[in-house]
Amino acid sequence: PTVLGFSLYTFILLMNAFFLVAQKTVASNLGWDLTFRMFLLRVPSLLVLTIPMAILLGALIGIGRLSSDSEWIAIQASGNGLRTLVKPSLILGLLGATISFYLFWVVVPRSNIALRTTQMEVMLASNMASDLKPRTFYFTPEGRVMFVDEITAGSQGLLQGIFIHNPIRSNQSRELIMAREGNLYPSSDGSGSLEMDLRDVVLHLYKPDPPESYQHSTFEHYHIVLPPPAHIQALKEPPRKTVRNMGFLELREELNRSSRESNEIIAEVR
């Protein structure tokens, strides 16, 4: 009964994790390696719940069957007392508690920090074209404006009717790009930058003052690199551990450090 309950509870909870990962996979067009890693890293936190539930179910069903089939009466008639039931129940409970505590104190914090790192990799490696919506203006903190008239379905992110207004801050000039179609994809160096391959491009380069600085150019093919925004650049740094991502020894060190800092502050105040 314990093994059956463990399998059932784990399967039910894994279904929720599977749908969450599948939704993220479809939305960001992830590969199998990232998808499997995200799914696998969610398993330890689920086992912390399913192991105690399975042991409780197994103990209740096992003892209930002994009572319903009059096997408990036969055990007492053979000269065995309550210790016959308590001993195997305690062994099973201690075994499950040891595994659960090990998962909770050691494996789960490591899997949580690894999951955060993987999610950062997903955000860096995801295709922005999957997040774009047609006929919607996108504004970035750097002052860039992007508009796409249509995104062809089933074309691996083929964009049509592209409008990009890109401020060039070095000489206070402005760059206006209009293209018939193009592709948007993340840079292969893992920096979080986005690259665009545009076709049938009209480039307008101008300054608000004076107007005679206006320049007009046409290109059959045009390649541009969009630098990552500030929040993407911050993702390249390793995630900082929180209380949820710390193991037992790390929590003790953090508690001792907090106590020392508190004592130093109190001493300074005095």
Backbone torsions as a table, in degrees:
resi	resn	phi	psi	omega
1	PRO	NA	-34.9	178.6
2	THR	-65.0	-45.8	179.4
3	VAL	-64.6	-40.2	178.8
4	LEU	-65.0	-43.7	177.9
5	GLY	-65.2	-40.3	178.1
6	PHE	-61.3	-43.9	179.6
7	SER	-64.6	-42.7	-177.9
8	LEU	-66.9	-49.8	-178.3
9	TYR	-63.9	-42.0	-180.0
10	THR	-64.7	-40.4	179.4
11	PHE	-63.3	-42.5	-178.7
12	ILE	-64.6	-46.0	-179.1
13	LEU	-70.7	-32.3	178.3
14	LEU	-69.1	-24.7	177.7
15	MET	-63.3	-40.8	178.0
16	ASN	-63.9	-45.0	177.7
17	ALA	-63.5	-36.3	179.6
18	PHE	-64.0	-42.8	-179.9
19	PHE	-68.1	-36.6	177.5
20	LEU	-63.8	-45.4	180.0
21	VAL	-67.8	-39.4	179.6
22	ALA	-64.3	-39.0	177.2
23	GLN	-62.3	-43.2	178.3
24	LYS	-66.9	-36.2	-179.6
25	THR	-65.7	-45.2	-179.3
26	VAL	-68.6	-40.1	-177.2
27	ALA	-68.3	-35.9	-175.5
28	SER	-106.2	1.5	177.7
29	ASN	56.2	54.7	-176.5
30	LEU	-84.5	159.9	175.7
31	GLY	-84.2	173.3	-177.2
32	TRP	-68.0	-32.2	-177.5
33	ASP	-66.0	-47.0	178.2
34	LEU	-67.1	-38.2	-180.0
35	THR	-63.1	-47.7	-179.2
36	PHE	-65.5	-37.4	179.6
37	ARG	-66.1	-43.0	178.7
38	MET	-63.4	-38.6	179.4
39	PHE	-69.4	-41.6	-177.3
40	LEU	-68.4	-34.9	-178.0
41	LEU	-73.0	-14.4	176.4
42	ARG	-85.4	-12.5	-174.1
43	VAL	-68.3	-45.8	-176.2
44	PRO	-57.0	-40.7	179.9
45	SER	-65.6	-25.9	177.0
46	LEU	-78.8	-35.6	-179.7
47	LEU	-65.3	-29.5	176.8
48	VAL	-60.9	-29.6	178.7
49	LEU	-88.0	-41.2	-171.9
50	THR	-75.5	-31.4	-178.7
51	ILE	-64.2	-51.3	176.6
52	PRO	-61.9	-38.9	178.6
53	MET	-62.2	-41.9	-179.4
54	ALA	-67.4	-39.3	179.7
55	ILE	-66.9	-41.0	177.0
56	LEU	-62.9	-43.8	179.1
57	LEU	-63.5	-43.5	-179.7
58	GLY	-63.3	-40.2	179.6
59	ALA	-66.7	-42.4	-179.6
60	LEU	-65.7	-43.8	-179.2
61	ILE	-68.4	-42.2	-178.6
62	GLY	-63.0	-47.5	-179.9
63	ILE	-69.3	-35.7	177.7
64	GLY	-63.4	-39.3	178.0
65	ARG	-66.6	-37.5	177.5
66	LEU	-60.5	-37.8	-178.6
67	SER	-75.9	-42.0	-176.4
68	SER	-70.4	-31.0	-179.6
69	ASP	-93.4	11.2	179.5
70	SER	61.2	19.6	178.1
71	GLU	-73.4	-27.2	177.5
72	TRP	-65.7	-36.3	176.4
73	ILE	-64.8	-39.8	179.0
74	ALA	-66.6	-36.2	178.3
75	ILE	-64.9	-44.8	178.3
76	GLN	-64.8	-36.8	179.4
77	ALA	-66.3	-26.8	179.6
78	SER	-83.0	0.3	176.1
79	GLY	97.6	7.3	179.2
80	ASN	-98.9	141.3	-177.0
81	GLY	-106.7	-152.2	-175.4
82	LEU	-65.8	-23.9	180.0
83	ARG	-59.8	-27.9	-179.2
84	THR	-63.1	-32.8	178.0
85	LEU	-88.8	-36.2	-174.5
86	VAL	-69.0	-41.3	-174.7
87	LYS	-60.9	-53.4	179.3
88	PRO	-66.1	-32.1	178.0
89	SER	-65.7	-41.9	177.8
90	LEU	-65.4	-41.4	179.3
91	ILE	-61.3	-45.5	179.4
92	LEU	-65.3	-40.8	179.6
93	GLY	-66.3	-42.5	178.5
94	LEU	-66.2	-37.6	177.4
95	LEU	-63.5	-45.9	178.1
96	GLY	-65.9	-38.1	178.8
97	ALA	-66.1	-39.8	178.6
98	THR	-62.6	-46.2	179.5
99	ILE	-64.6	-42.2	-178.6
100	SER	-65.1	-44.0	179.5
101	PHE	-65.9	-37.2	177.7
102	TYR	-64.6	-43.3	177.5
103	LEU	-63.5	-41.8	-174.9
104	PHE	-70.4	-40.0	-174.5
105	TRP	-88.4	-25.4	-172.9
106	VAL	-116.7	-55.5	-170.7
107	VAL	-76.8	-45.1	-176.4
108	VAL	-62.0	-45.5	176.7
109	PRO	-59.6	-40.2	179.0
110	ARG	-67.2	-39.8	179.0
111	SER	-68.8	-33.0	178.1
112	ASN	-66.4	-44.5	179.5
113	ILE	-69.0	-35.2	176.5
114	ALA	-68.3	-35.0	177.5
115	LEU	-67.4	-40.5	176.6
116	ARG	-62.6	-40.8	177.7
117	THR	-64.1	-41.7	179.0
118	THR	-65.4	-39.9	177.6
119	GLN	-64.1	-35.2	174.1
120	MET	-64.5	-41.0	176.8
121	GLU	-62.9	-36.4	178.4
122	VAL	-64.2	-42.8	179.5
123	MET	-66.4	-33.0	178.1
124	LEU	-76.1	-31.2	-175.4
125	ALA	-97.8	-5.6	-177.2
126	SER	-73.0	150.3	179.5
127	ASN	-85.8	119.3	-177.6
128	MET	-63.9	-24.6	179.6
129	ALA	-61.5	-26.9	177.7
130	SER	-72.1	-20.3	179.4
131	ASP	-95.9	-12.9	-180.0
132	LEU	-72.4	148.2	174.3
133	LYS	-121.7	137.9	-178.5
134	PRO	-67.1	149.4	176.9
135	ARG	57.9	41.4	177.4
136	THR	-135.1	131.7	178.4
137	PHE	-84.1	134.1	177.5
138	TYR	-115.2	126.8	-179.3
139	PHE	-114.8	133.8	178.3
140	THR	-107.9	157.9	178.1
141	PRO	-60.6	-23.0	179.3
142	GLU	-77.2	-3.6	-179.9
143	GLY	94.8	7.8	-179.5
144	ARG	-83.9	140.7	178.9
145	VAL	-121.8	133.9	-178.3
146	MET	-134.2	138.5	-179.4
147	PHE	-141.9	135.7	177.8
148	VAL	-126.6	127.1	-177.5
149	ASP	-77.0	-36.9	-176.5
150	GLU	-153.2	145.4	174.0
151	ILE	-121.3	113.4	-175.4
152	THR	-71.0	127.9	-178.7
153	ALA	-71.3	140.3	177.0
154	GLY	70.3	21.2	-177.0
155	SER	-116.1	18.8	-179.2
156	GLN	57.4	44.7	174.0
157	GLY	79.6	34.8	176.0
158	LEU	-75.6	120.4	-177.9
159	LEU	-101.3	140.9	179.4
160	GLN	-127.3	143.4	-179.9
161	GLY	65.0	65.8	-172.6
162	ILE	-97.0	135.0	176.4
163	PHE	-130.1	124.0	-180.0
164	ILE	-133.2	125.9	172.8
165	HIS	-111.9	114.3	-171.4
166	ASN	-121.0	111.0	177.2
167	PRO	-74.6	133.8	175.7
168	ILE	-106.5	109.3	-168.1
169	ARG	-84.0	-11.4	-176.2
170	SER	-66.0	-45.2	-179.8
171	ASN	-120.7	21.8	176.1
172	GLN	60.8	25.6	178.0
173	SER	-95.2	166.3	-178.8
174	ARG	-123.2	146.0	-179.0
175	GLU	-122.7	122.8	179.2
176	LEU	-117.6	119.8	-176.1
177	ILE	-118.0	130.5	173.5
178	MET	-129.5	128.2	-176.5
179	ALA	-133.8	151.2	-180.0
180	ARG	-72.1	-42.4	178.1
181	GLU	-158.0	168.7	179.5
182	GLY	-180.0	177.0	179.4
183	ASN	-125.5	143.1	178.8
184	LEU	-121.5	127.7	-177.5
185	TYR	-150.7	155.4	179.6
186	PRO	-71.9	151.6	178.8
187	SER	-68.6	145.9	-176.2
188	SER	-77.2	-11.4	-178.7
189	ASP	-82.7	-1.5	178.3
190	GLY	72.8	18.0	-179.1
191	SER	-82.8	-10.5	-176.5
192	GLY	90.3	-1.2	177.8
193	SER	-73.8	157.9	178.0
194	LEU	-115.4	140.5	178.7
195	GLU	-116.9	144.0	-179.9
196	MET	-128.8	129.1	171.8
197	ASP	-105.5	107.8	-175.5
198	LEU	-105.2	150.9	178.9
199	ARG	-131.3	144.2	-176.7
200	ASP	55.4	69.5	-170.6
201	VAL	-105.5	140.0	170.8
202	VAL	-118.4	121.6	-175.6
203	LEU	-111.2	126.7	176.9
204	HIS	-115.6	120.7	179.0
205	LEU	-119.7	123.9	-173.7
206	TYR	-153.7	167.7	171.5
207	LYS	-121.7	142.7	177.9
208	PRO	-58.1	-30.6	179.2
209	ASP	-152.5	118.7	10.3
210	PRO	-92.7	158.6	-178.0
211	PRO	-71.1	-20.6	-179.3
212	GLU	-71.7	-2.9	176.7
213	SER	-79.9	0.0	-176.9
214	TYR	-64.1	135.1	176.7
215	GLN	-130.8	143.9	-176.1
216	HIS	-129.3	129.5	-178.9
217	SER	-141.4	153.5	176.2
218	THR	-126.8	143.6	-179.1
219	PHE	-137.8	142.6	174.1
220	GLU	-77.1	-38.0	176.0
221	HIS	-133.9	141.2	-177.1
222	TYR	-147.1	129.1	-178.3
223	HIS	-117.0	128.3	178.1
224	ILE	-130.5	155.0	178.0
225	VAL	-120.1	123.1	179.1
226	LEU	-97.7	118.5	-179.6
227	PRO	-64.9	151.5	-179.5
228	PRO	-68.5	145.1	174.9
229	PRO	-68.0	172.1	-174.6
230	ALA	-61.5	-39.6	-177.3
231	HIS	-70.1	-25.9	175.8
232	ILE	-76.3	-39.2	177.2
233	GLN	-61.6	-35.2	178.6
234	ALA	-67.0	-25.2	-179.1
235	LEU	-71.6	-19.0	-179.5
236	LYS	-72.0	-19.3	176.7
237	GLU	-79.6	145.6	179.2
238	PRO	-61.7	141.6	-177.6
239	PRO	-66.5	143.5	178.7
240	ARG	-81.7	135.2	-178.0
241	LYS	-71.7	134.7	173.2
242	THR	-106.3	-179.6	-179.6
243	VAL	-60.6	-35.0	-179.2
244	ARG	-68.1	-24.2	-176.7
245	ASN	-99.5	8.5	-178.0
246	MET	-102.6	142.8	173.9
247	GLY	-81.9	-174.5	-175.7
248	PHE	-64.1	-46.9	-179.7
249	LEU	-65.7	-38.6	178.7
250	GLU	-67.0	-35.8	176.7
251	LEU	-65.9	-38.8	177.0
252	ARG	-63.8	-42.9	178.1
253	GLU	-63.5	-40.1	179.1
254	GLU	-66.6	-38.8	177.8
255	LEU	-65.2	-42.9	178.3
256	ASN	-65.0	-40.4	179.4
257	ARG	-64.7	-42.1	178.6
258	SER	-64.1	-37.7	179.0
259	SER	-65.8	-41.8	178.9
260	ARG	-63.8	-43.5	178.8
261	GLU	-63.6	-39.5	178.4
262	SER	-64.5	-41.4	178.9
263	ASN	-65.4	-38.4	178.2
264	GLU	-65.1	-40.3	178.8
265	ILE	-65.0	-41.8	178.9
266	ILE	-64.2	-40.2	179.4
267	ALA	-64.7	-38.9	178.7
268	GLU	-66.9	-38.7	179.3
269	VAL	-65.3	-40.3	179.1
270	ARG	-67.9	NA	NA
